[in-house]
Amino acid sequence: MDQPSPPLPPPRSENGPAQSFQVVKDTIFPSQVYLKELNTFREKLEKLESEFSKLQGALQAPPVKKDGPVHITLKDLLNVKLKKTNSSLRMDKGVS
């Protein structure tokens, strides 16, 4: 399989030898063109990741307060499963 050809250089303008040299260099070393594109994509990816983390933080529920009373609802109480205990042990502790 053939490798993809590098992008065509822009039309020649009046910049002279510097631009001609750049065109020749990009033609001989296409990896430099790909490296520039890769760096551009990396920068874009970093920006997107940053925006994504900001959005993700905004979508999370407000932080749970550690201080203050805990609110227990009737639904919470109904969902609690009580452990079966040996009633004779309770009676013994109550008597002694």
Summary of the structure (lengths in Angstrom):
residues: 96
radius of gyration: 34.8
end to end distance: 89.9
largest distance: 105.7
contacts: 129
relative contact order: 0.05
helix: 59%
strand: 0%
